[in-house]
Amino acid sequence: MLSRDEVFEKLKGHLEEMFEVPPEKIVQGARLYEDLDLDSIDAVDLVVKLQELTGRKFKPEEFKSVRTVGDVLDAVYALVA
């Protein structure tokens, strides 16, 4: 099982690699849309990548309230914990 820190590191890697987000911007309080300039299609791509990481499908309602990197981390960690 991945630790919370390991999940965060993987998430950071995906954000850097897939969306060219500078690593210094990826903090738990960063807002996905406003601070990291992601759009709704980017969010879908990120969910697909996270499903590959966890080996589990996410329900849409689990990601409806996700607004920050920390929210994504909480949602993913809840699935792998």
Rosetta blueprint (number, residue, H / E / L):
1 M L
2 L L
3 S L
4 R H
5 D H
6 E H
7 V H
8 F H
9 E H
10 K H
11 L H
12 K H
13 G H
14 H H
15 L H
16 E H
17 E H
18 M H
19 F H
20 E L
21 V L
22 P L
23 P H
24 E H
25 K H
26 I L
27 V L
28 Q L
29 G L
30 A L
31 R E
32 L L
33 Y L
34 E L
35 D L
36 L L
37 D L
38 L L
39 D L
40 S H
41 I H
42 D H
43 A H
44 V H
45 D H
46 L H
47 V H
48 V H
49 K H
50 L H
51 Q H
52 E H
53 L H
54 T H
55 G L
56 R L
57 K L
58 F L
59 K L
60 P H
61 E H
62 E H
63 F H
64 K L
65 S L
66 V L
67 R L
68 T E
69 V H
70 G H
71 D H
72 V H
73 L H
74 D H
75 A H
76 V H
77 Y H
78 A H
79 L H
80 V H
81 A L
